[in-house]
Amino acid sequence: MSNHNPEHQHITPYWVYGLILVILLACTFISVDVVHYDLKAWSVGIALAIACIKGTLVLAYFMHLKFDNMLFKILVAAVIMLFVSFILLTFVDYLYR
């Protein structure tokens, strides 16, 4: 048995996907362009922030997480928080060696 209800389908117009594509391409060009400036430690932070924005857009629109059940949103957020905690623990370990 499927709990699929055709009345609650979402239909995203094609222009939204086009807009997201343009935003993703702009973010890609910005992240490539950041390398050309001497921002020292900020370069990595800016590149990671842009990557987070791009990942969020892909998750929300192309993977349809924006229109999905709240349980899936919570699970994705938990996985992202777990990943961030591992990265932070790695940086802390590297910092104090």
N, C-alpha and C positions, 0 to 999 in steps of 0.2 A: 504494500500500500504506500502510496506517495501522498505527502501533505502539500503537494504543489497546487496552488490556487491561481488559475489564470487571471483572475481579476486584480491581483496584486503585483502584476508584472510591471517592471519599469522599462521605459523605452528612452534611451539617451539619444538625442539628436546627433547627427554626424558632425555638426559644427562644434559641439563640445569636445569631441575627440580631436578635431583639428586644432582647436584652441590649446588643448593639453599638449598636443604634439609640438606646437609652436613654443609653448612655455618650456617644455623639456629640452628642445633644441637651444633655446636661449640660455637656459641654465647650463647646458653642456658647453656652449661657447664661453660663458662667463667663467666656468671652472677651468677651462683651458687657458683663458686669458689671465687668470690670477697668477699663473706661474711666471708670467713676464714681469711682474712687479715684485720688488723686494719688501715683502711684508713680514719677513722673519717667521716667528712662530704663528702668526695669524694666518699664514697661507694654508696650513693644514686645517685649522679650525674653519676657515671659510669654505674650503673644499668639502669638508665633512658636512657642514651645514647645507650646502647646495645639494650634496648627495642625499641628505635626509629629506629635503624638499622634493627631489625627484622621486625618491622611493615612496614617499607619501602619496604623491600624485598617481604613481603607477598602481599602488595598492588601492587607492580610493576609486579610481575611474576604470582602469583597464582590468583590474581583478574584481571589480564591482563590489568592493567592500563597503563603499558608501551606502549602497542600497541593501546590504545584507543584514542578517540577524545580529542583534547586539552581542550574542555569545561569541560569534566569530571575531567581532571587533575587540572584545575583551581578550580572547585568546591570542590574537595577533599582537596586541599591546603587551601582554605578558611575555611573549617570546622576544619582543624588541627590548623590553626592560631587562630580561635575562641576558641577552646579547650585550647590551650596554654595560651591565654589571661585570660581565667577564672581561670586556675591553678595559674598563676602569681598573679592575683588579690587576690586569696585566700591566697597565701603565704604572700603577702604584708599586708593583713588584720591581719593575724596571727602574723606577726612580730611586728606590732605596737599596740598590745593589752597590 
